[in-house]
Amino acid sequence: MKIIIIGAGQVGGTLAENLVGEQNEITIVDSDRAVLENLQNRLDLQVICGLGSHPDVLKKAGAEDADMIIAVTDSDESNMMACQVAYTLYKTPTKIARVRSEQYIIYQDLLYKHKDIPVDHLIAPEQLVTTAIKRLIDYPGALQVVEFAGGRASLVAVKAYYGGLLVGHALSALRQHIPNAETRVAAIYRRGRPIRPLGSTVIEADDEVFFIADTKHIRTVMSELQKLEANYKRIMIAGGGLIGAGLAKRLEKNHNVKLIEYDARRADYLSTILNDTIVFQGDASDATLLSDENVEQIDAFIAVTNDDEANIMSAMLAKRMGAQKAMVLIQRSAYVDLVQGGDIDIAFSPQQATISALLTHVRRGDIVNVYSLRRGAAEAIEAIAHGDENTSKVIGKQIQDIKLPPGTTIGAIVRDELVIIAHSDTVILSNDHVIMFLVDKKYIRDVEKLFQPSALFFG
């Protein structure tokens, strides 16, 4: 596939890293020559220096025969204009734009039509991050929660702790412990390295365990790996930007929410649009303010300002003053591994959420959902099995007879409303949603080919 990426910042650069080596022809466009040279030195791709919305620059990048343009600069307007120019002049088939402004997002159904503003897929990072945080609030103790098949099945990452019922026992004991809630452990990371989960594998404390289950059974399975935490009731949010405001709006009906915003005018505005959230103007790293607002009674302190250092410091302070959980937004993905696991319980990256959404539209072979896991090292994929026994490499076959790429696990199948946990003798049928975990994403192309029906299939 020939792909043009507009913008060589963290999102564009990381996306290029994910796609290079997967039999894609990647060209990245940016006005910063130094950033482009750095990428070209590290990756097998083409670079073009210039403004990605300019017709001549797009032509030089190969827009005339490109399959896809992905515009991810820091400017919404530049991203939309790049898509417009690519469509008008070069008829680029697929156009994706990162858009952050709330105004553009609110009116997206009216704005982004085929000929008006020809953006085929809109990626809104703040909305993606807000949804990810909301899932972590819904499942206390989880490190990551991603949903498949319209939310019917979920993949959850948790850390196994002493006191968890399954810790010190083999995975085969899961079925005895919870006979009414079937699950599949898709991967285990021990001291940062993946180990293959077998029935005889013994869960150790501090293992990071990824399991797949029917969404309604998530809490039950989590209770086997750690002492189940009580639902969060009292939430404190530091930062009233798009993420902080959006999160408060989604939580305030069922939680007691306090929001701290540094800018006085923004704080005044938030107090008018949030119905049940208490809004304070102040510095979230002010110990006096946190003490006055009883931070020691807070179940989850969530720092989501635009300043990584401010988020880290305020969250560490809140945790040390007694907040039960501390979560932070980290723009620089290199910081995530550094801060997570000490005073800070969970660090999340908007870049990683954006990459997951972008990969969903880039992947081939009837792949409908892609989630980047463990900071891009692994992927969770949902693919739909199309065709029949004659045109498909998977339909009509038992899982044990499918030649899966190394490190690939089929965890579950969603068939209509039914979530089926995968076993070696499970047979895949047409239109099944197949949920897989890839420990090594370099095999993604093999998975794509596996789920591409032959040319004899006409849909």
C-alpha positions in Angstrom: 0.0 0.0 0.0 1.3 3.5 -0.9 0.7 5.8 2.1 1.5 9.5 2.5 1.8 10.7 6.1 1.5 14.5 6.5 3.3 15.6 9.7 6.4 14.0 11.2 5.7 14.8 14.9 5.2 12.1 17.5 2.1 10.7 15.9 3.3 10.8 12.4 6.7 9.4 13.3 5.3 6.6 15.4 2.8 5.7 12.8 5.6 5.5 10.2 7.5 3.2 12.5 4.5 0.9 12.8 3.9 0.7 9.1 7.5 0.5 7.7 8.5 -3.1 7.0 4.9 -4.2 6.5 5.2 -4.1 2.7 4.0 -0.5 2.6 5.6 2.3 0.6 5.7 5.2 3.1 6.3 8.9 2.3 6.3 11.4 5.1 5.9 15.1 4.6 6.9 17.9 7.0 8.4 21.4 6.9 11.1 20.5 9.5 14.0 19.2 7.5 15.9 18.0 10.7 13.0 15.9 11.9 12.7 14.3 8.4 16.4 13.5 8.2 16.3 11.8 11.6 13.4 9.6 10.5 15.1 8.8 7.2 18.2 7.7 8.9 16.2 5.3 11.1 13.5 4.0 8.8 13.1 2.8 5.2 10.9 5.6 3.9 10.8 8.6 1.6 10.7 12.1 3.0 9.5 15.4 1.4 10.2 18.8 3.0 7.3 21.2 2.6 3.7 22.0 3.5 1.6 18.9 3.1 -1.4 20.9 2.0 0.4 22.4 -1.0 -0.5 20.8 -4.3 3.1 20.6 -5.6 4.4 19.1 -2.4 1.6 16.4 -2.5 2.5 15.7 -6.1 6.2 15.3 -5.2 5.1 12.9 -2.4 3.3 10.7 -5.0 -0.3 11.7 -4.4 -1.2 10.9 -8.0 -1.1 7.2 -7.3 -1.2 7.0 -3.5 -3.7 4.7 -1.8 -4.1 6.8 1.3 -3.2 10.1 2.9 -3.0 10.5 6.6 -2.8 14.1 7.9 -1.6 14.3 11.5 0.0 17.7 11.9 -0.8 19.9 14.9 -3.1 22.1 12.7 -6.7 20.8 12.2 -7.1 23.2 9.2 -3.8 22.0 7.5 -5.0 18.4 8.0 -8.4 19.1 6.4 -6.9 21.1 3.6 -4.4 18.4 2.8 -7.3 15.9 2.4 -9.2 18.4 0.3 -6.3 19.0 -2.1 -5.5 15.3 -2.3 -9.1 14.6 -3.3 -9.7 17.5 -5.6 -6.5 17.2 -7.6 -5.4 13.6 -7.2 -8.5 11.7 -6.3 -6.7 9.9 -3.4 -9.1 7.1 -2.4 -8.7 7.2 1.4 -8.2 10.4 3.4 -7.7 10.4 7.2 -7.3 13.6 9.3 -6.5 14.2 12.9 -8.9 16.8 14.2 -8.8 18.2 17.8 -11.1 21.2 17.8 -14.4 20.5 19.6 -16.2 22.7 17.1 -15.2 20.6 14.1 -16.0 17.4 16.0 -19.5 18.5 17.1 -20.5 19.2 13.5 -18.6 16.3 11.9 -21.7 14.7 10.4 -22.5 17.9 8.5 -19.0 19.0 7.6 -17.2 15.8 6.4 -19.2 14.8 3.4 -17.7 13.4 0.2 -17.4 16.7 -1.7 -17.7 19.3 1.0 -14.7 18.4 3.2 -13.6 15.0 1.9 -12.3 13.4 5.0 -13.2 9.7 5.1 -12.1 9.0 8.7 -11.8 11.6 11.4 -9.4 10.9 14.3 -10.1 12.9 17.5 -7.3 12.1 20.0 -9.0 13.8 23.0 -12.2 11.8 22.5 -10.1 8.6 22.3 -8.2 9.3 25.5 -11.4 10.3 27.3 -13.0 6.9 26.4 -9.8 5.0 27.5 -9.8 6.8 30.9 -13.5 6.2 31.3 -13.0 2.4 30.8 -10.2 2.4 33.5 -12.6 4.1 35.9 -15.3 1.5 35.1 -12.8 -1.3 35.9 -10.8 -0.3 38.9 -7.4 -2.1 39.0 -7.1 -2.5 35.2 -4.1 -1.2 33.3 -5.8 -1.2 29.9 -9.3 -2.1 28.7 -10.2 -2.3 25.0 -13.5 -3.4 23.5 -14.4 -5.5 20.5 -17.6 -6.3 18.5 -19.5 -3.3 19.7 -18.4 -3.8 23.3 -19.6 -7.4 23.6 -16.0 -8.7 24.3 -13.1 -7.0 26.0 -9.4 -7.5 26.3 -8.1 -6.4 29.7 -4.6 -6.0 31.1 -4.1 -6.4 34.8 -1.1 -6.8 37.2 -1.3 -10.0 39.3 -0.9 -9.2 43.0 -0.2 -11.3 46.1 -3.7 -12.1 47.4 -5.1 -12.8 43.9 -6.8 -16.2 44.0 -5.0 -17.5 40.9 -1.5 -16.2 41.9 0.7 -19.2 42.5 -1.6 -21.5 40.5 -1.6 -22.8 37.0 -3.9 -21.2 34.3 -5.7 -24.5 34.0 -7.2 -23.7 37.5 -9.2 -20.8 36.0 -12.0 -22.9 34.8 -12.4 -24.6 38.2 -12.4 -21.2 40.0 -14.9 -19.5 37.8 -16.9 -22.2 35.9 -19.6 -19.7 34.9 -17.3 -17.0 33.4 -15.1 -18.5 30.7 -12.0 -16.5 29.7 -8.8 -16.9 27.7 -5.4 -15.5 28.8 -4.0 -14.1 25.6 -0.5 -13.1 26.9 1.6 -12.8 30.0 4.5 -10.4 30.4 6.9 -11.3 33.1 9.6 -8.8 34.0 8.8 -7.0 30.7 9.2 -10.1 28.5 6.3 -12.1 26.9 5.9 -15.7 27.9 3.5 -18.1 26.1 0.5 -18.9 28.3 -0.1 -22.6 28.6 -2.5 -24.5 30.9 0.6 -25.4 33.0 1.8 -21.8 33.3 1.8 -20.6 36.9 0.8 -17.0 37.5 3.4 -15.1 39.5 2.9 -11.8 41.5 3.7 -8.8 39.3 2.9 -10.6 36.0 1.1 -8.4 33.5 -1.8 -10.6 32.3 -3.9 -9.9 29.2 -7.2 -11.8 29.1 -10.2 -11.8 26.9 -13.7 -12.4 28.1 -17.3 -11.5 27.6 -17.5 -7.9 28.8 -20.1 -8.8 31.5 -17.5 -11.2 33.1 -14.5 -8.8 33.3 -14.8 -8.0 37.0 -15.2 -11.7 37.9 -12.0 -12.6 36.0 -10.1 -9.7 37.5 -10.9 -10.9 41.0 -8.9 -14.1 40.3 -5.7 -12.1 39.6 -5.9 -9.4 42.3 -8.0 -8.3 45.2 -10.9 -6.7 43.6 -11.0 -2.9 44.2 -14.2 -1.1 45.1 -15.8 1.1 42.5 -14.4 4.6 42.3 -16.8 7.2 43.6 -14.7 10.3 44.3 -12.8 11.6 41.3 -10.4 14.6 41.1 -9.4 15.9 37.7 -6.4 18.2 37.2 -6.8 20.2 33.9 -10.0 21.5 32.3 -9.0 21.2 28.7 -10.9 19.1 26.1 -10.0 15.8 27.9 -10.6 17.0 31.4 -13.9 18.7 30.6 -15.1 15.7 28.5 -14.2 13.3 31.2 -15.9 15.3 33.9 -19.1 15.5 31.7 -19.1 11.7 31.3 -18.4 10.9 34.9 -20.4 13.5 36.8 -23.8 11.7 36.7 -22.5 8.6 38.6 -19.5 10.0 40.5 -18.6 12.8 42.8 -16.2 14.9 40.5 -13.9 17.8 41.4 -12.0 19.6 38.6 -9.1 21.9 39.1 -8.3 24.4 36.3 -5.5 26.9 36.4 -6.9 29.5 34.0 -9.6 31.6 35.7 -11.6 32.3 32.5 -11.6 28.6 31.6 -12.6 27.7 35.1 -15.6 30.1 34.9 -16.6 28.7 31.6 -16.4 25.1 32.8 -18.6 25.9 35.8 -21.4 26.9 33.4 -21.3 23.8 31.2 -20.7 21.1 33.8 -23.8 20.4 35.9 -22.7 18.3 38.8 -18.9 18.8 38.8 -17.3 21.2 41.4 -14.8 23.4 39.5 -11.9 25.1 41.3 -9.5 27.7 39.9 -6.0 26.9 41.1 -2.8 25.0 40.8 -3.2 21.2 41.0 0.2 20.8 42.5 -0.6 23.2 45.4 -0.5 21.0 48.5 -2.7 23.4 50.4 -5.5 23.3 47.8 -5.3 19.5 47.6 -5.5 19.3 51.4 -8.4 21.7 51.6 -10.3 19.6 49.1 -9.6 16.3 51.0 -7.4 14.7 48.5 -6.9 11.8 50.9 -10.5 10.8 50.3 -10.2 10.7 46.5 -10.5 7.3 44.8 -8.8 8.4 41.6 -6.7 11.5 40.9 -6.4 12.1 37.1 -4.0 14.7 35.8 -4.7 15.7 32.1 -3.2 19.1 31.6 -1.0 19.8 28.5 2.2 19.8 30.6 3.7 16.4 31.2 5.8 17.6 34.2 2.9 19.3 35.8 0.8 16.1 35.4 3.5 13.9 36.9 4.2 16.2 39.9 0.6 16.9 40.8 -0.3 13.1 40.6 2.7 12.1 42.7 1.8 14.7 45.3 -1.8 13.6 45.3 -0.8 10.0 45.8 1.5 10.7 48.6 -1.1 12.8 50.3 -3.5 9.8 50.3 -5.3 9.6 46.9 -6.0 5.9 46.2 -5.0 5.9 42.5 -3.0 8.4 40.4 -3.4 8.5 36.7 -1.5 10.9 34.3 -1.6 11.9 30.7 1.8 11.8 29.1 2.4 13.5 25.7 6.0 12.2 25.4 5.6 8.4 25.1 9.1 7.8 26.2 8.1 9.0 29.7 5.3 6.4 30.1 7.5 3.5 31.1 9.6 5.7 33.4 6.7 6.9 35.6 4.2 4.1 35.6 4.3 1.7 38.5 5.6 3.8 41.4 3.5 6.6 42.9 1.8 6.8 39.5 -0.4 3.8 38.9 -1.3 4.4 35.2 0.2 6.6 32.5 -1.6 6.9 29.2 -0.4 8.4 25.9 -2.7 10.2 23.5 -0.3 9.3 20.7 -0.8 5.6 21.4 -4.6 6.0 21.4 -4.3 7.9 18.1 -2.0 5.2 16.6 -4.5 2.5 17.4 -7.4 4.4 15.7 -5.2 5.1 12.6 -4.1 1.4 12.4 -7.7 0.3 12.3 -8.1 2.2 9.0 -4.8 1.1 7.6 -4.9 -2.6 8.2 -6.2 -4.8 5.4 -7.9 -8.2 5.2 -11.3 -7.3 6.8 -9.7 -6.0 10.0 -12.1 -3.8 11.8 -10.4 -3.0 15.1 -6.8 -2.6 16.0 -5.4 -1.6 19.4 -1.8 -0.9 20.0 -0.7 -2.5 23.3 2.4 -2.2 25.6 3.5 1.1 24.0 3.3 -0.3 20.4 5.1 -3.6 21.0 2.0 -5.8 20.6 -1.4 -5.5 18.9 -4.9 -6.7 19.6 -6.9 -7.2 16.4 -10.5 -7.9 15.5 -11.0 -9.4 12.0 -14.2 -10.5 10.3 -14.1 -13.9 8.6 -15.5 -13.4 5.1 -16.1 -15.9 2.3 -16.7 -19.6 2.6 -14.8 -22.8 3.0 -13.6 -22.6 -0.6 -12.4 -18.9 -0.6 -11.2 -18.4 3.0 -8.1 -19.8 4.8 -10.0 -19.8 8.2 -13.7 -20.5 7.6 -14.7 -24.1 8.4 -11.4 -24.9 10.1 -10.7 -25.7 13.7 -8.3 -23.2 15.3 -5.7 -25.9 15.8 -5.6 -26.4 12.0 -5.1 -22.7 11.2 -1.5 -21.7 10.5 -1.2 -18.7 12.8 1.9 -16.6 12.6 4.4 -17.0 15.6 3.2 -15.4 18.8 -0.4 -15.0 17.6 -3.3 -16.1 19.8 -6.9 -16.3 18.9 -8.6 -15.4 22.1 -12.3 -15.2 21.4 -14.9 -15.3 18.6 -18.0 -13.1 18.6 -20.8 -14.8 16.7 -23.9 -12.5 16.5 -24.5 -11.8 20.2 -22.6 -14.8 21.5 -19.0 -14.4 22.8 -17.2 -17.8 22.4 -13.9 -18.2 24.1 -11.5 -19.9 21.7 -10.3 -23.5 22.1 -8.2 -25.7 19.8 -11.3 -27.4 18.4 -13.4 -24.2 18.0 -14.5 -23.9 14.3 -14.6 -20.4 12.7 -17.7 -19.7 10.6 -18.5 -17.0 8.0 -19.0 -13.5 9.5 -17.4 -14.4 12.9 -15.6 -11.6 14.6 -12.2 -13.1 15.5 -10.2 -11.4 18.2 -6.5 -12.0 18.2 -3.4 -11.0 20.2 -0.1 -10.5 18.5 2.9 -10.5 20.8 5.1 -9.4 17.9 3.4 -7.0 15.5 6.0 -7.7 12.7 3.7 -10.6 11.8 0.7 -8.3 11.2 0.9 -8.7 7.4 0.7 -12.5 7.7 -2.5 -12.1 9.8 -3.9 -9.7 7.2 -3.3 -12.3 4.4 -4.9 -15.0 6.5 -8.2 -13.1 6.6 -8.2 -12.0 3.0 -10.6 -14.2 1.0 -9.4 -15.3 -2.4 -10.4 -13.6 -5.6 -13.2 -16.0 -6.0 -15.1 -14.3 -3.2 -17.4 -11.5 -4.4 -18.9 -10.4 -1.0 
